[in-house]
Amino acid sequence: MSSDTPFNDALRDLRRLASGGRPPRPPVASPKGDEEDPNMEHRIKRLEDDVRAIRSDLAGVVSRLGAVEGKLDLLVTQIVAKIPSSLQLFSLMVGTLVAIVSILGGAIALAQWLRLIPW
């Protein structure tokens, strides 16, 4: 997969947004051996901070999605209301055809009355 695909660009943008616009921090180096990890408290604190930031970002996304959902529902109902059914479309076509024939017939009758047409 090429690095120039839209998917990779989107992932890079999401990672940048999730990190607050700055690149993610490197992981804390793990200690050597089986003794208790002195950096564990620091790791947990950093993890809690990251989770708190993610929850805050997700809350913003959820609220924006709620607004988008409402607008989409309104838009869909408006679009569906404007789509004519097949019977409406048929009657519109027949009505247009009748109107054209009536106007054409009236124009021919007027032309005959004014003796513009010899027959």
matplotlib code that plots the C-alpha trace (Angstrom):
import matplotlib.pyplot as plt

x = [0.0, 1.4, 1.9, 0.0, -3.4, -6.3, -6.6, -3.1, -3.5, -6.7, -5.0, -2.1, -4.6, -6.5, -3.3, -2.3, -5.7, -5.7, -2.4, -3.5, -1.6, 1.7, 3.3, 2.7, 5.3, 7.6, 6.9, 8.7, 11.6, 10.9, 13.4, 15.7, 15.2, 12.3, 12.4, 9.5, 9.2, 10.0, 8.5, 5.2, 3.6, 4.7, 3.4, 0.0, -0.3, 0.5, -2.0, -4.7, -3.9, -4.1, -7.4, -8.9, -7.9, -9.4, -12.7, -12.8, -12.2, -14.9, -17.4, -16.9, -17.2, -20.4, -22.0, -21.1, -22.4, -25.7, -26.0, -25.1, -27.6, -30.4, -29.5, -29.3, -32.7, -34.2, -32.4, -33.5, -37.1, -37.0, -35.5, -37.9, -40.8, -39.6, -39.3, -42.5, -44.1, -44.5, -48.2, -47.5, -44.8, -47.2, -50.0, -47.5, -46.4, -50.0, -51.0, -48.0, -48.9, -52.6, -51.5, -49.2, -51.9, -54.4, -52.1, -51.2, -54.9, -55.8, -53.0, -54.1, -57.8, -56.7, -54.6, -57.6, -59.9, -57.4, -57.2, -53.4, -53.9, -55.7, -57.5]
y = [0.0, 3.4, 6.1, 8.5, 6.8, 8.8, 6.2, 6.8, 10.5, 10.3, 8.1, 10.6, 13.4, 11.5, 10.7, 14.4, 15.5, 12.9, 14.1, 17.7, 18.7, 17.4, 14.1, 11.3, 10.9, 7.9, 5.1, 5.1, 2.6, -0.6, -1.5, -4.5, -7.5, -8.8, -6.1, -3.8, -1.1, 2.3, 4.0, 2.2, 5.1, 7.5, 5.2, 4.9, 8.7, 9.3, 6.6, 8.2, 11.6, 10.2, 8.4, 11.6, 13.6, 10.9, 10.9, 14.7, 14.5, 11.8, 13.8, 16.6, 14.3, 12.7, 16.1, 17.2, 13.9, 14.5, 17.9, 16.4, 13.5, 16.0, 18.0, 14.8, 13.7, 17.0, 17.0, 13.4, 14.2, 17.2, 15.3, 12.4, 14.9, 16.4, 13.1, 12.5, 9.1, 7.3, 8.2, 11.8, 11.8, 10.1, 12.6, 15.4, 14.1, 13.6, 17.1, 18.7, 16.8, 17.9, 21.5, 21.5, 20.0, 22.5, 25.5, 24.1, 23.6, 27.1, 28.6, 26.7, 27.8, 31.4, 31.2, 29.8, 32.5, 35.2, 33.5, 33.0, 29.3, 28.6, 25.4]
z = [0.0, -1.0, 1.6, -0.7, -0.4, 1.1, 3.8, 5.0, 4.8, 6.9, 9.5, 9.7, 10.2, 12.8, 14.7, 14.6, 15.8, 18.6, 19.8, 19.9, 16.7, 18.0, 17.2, 19.7, 22.5, 22.3, 24.8, 28.1, 28.0, 30.0, 32.7, 32.4, 34.7, 36.9, 39.6, 40.1, 37.5, 38.9, 35.8, 36.1, 38.1, 35.4, 32.7, 34.4, 34.9, 31.2, 30.2, 32.3, 30.8, 27.3, 28.1, 29.6, 26.4, 24.2, 26.2, 25.9, 22.1, 21.7, 23.6, 21.2, 18.2, 19.6, 20.1, 16.6, 15.2, 16.9, 15.2, 11.8, 12.3, 12.9, 9.8, 7.7, 8.9, 7.9, 4.5, 3.8, 4.6, 2.3, -0.5, -0.2, -0.1, -3.4, -5.3, -7.2, -7.2, -10.5, -10.6, -10.0, -12.7, -15.2, -14.5, -14.9, -18.3, -19.5, -18.2, -20.0, -23.2, -23.0, -22.4, -25.4, -27.7, -26.4, -27.0, -30.5, -31.3, -30.2, -32.2, -35.3, -34.8, -34.3, -37.5, -39.5, -38.1, -39.1, -42.5, -42.1, -43.0, -46.3, -45.2]

ax = plt.figure().add_subplot(projection="3d")
ax.plot(x, y, z, "-o")
ax.set_aspect("equal")
plt.show()
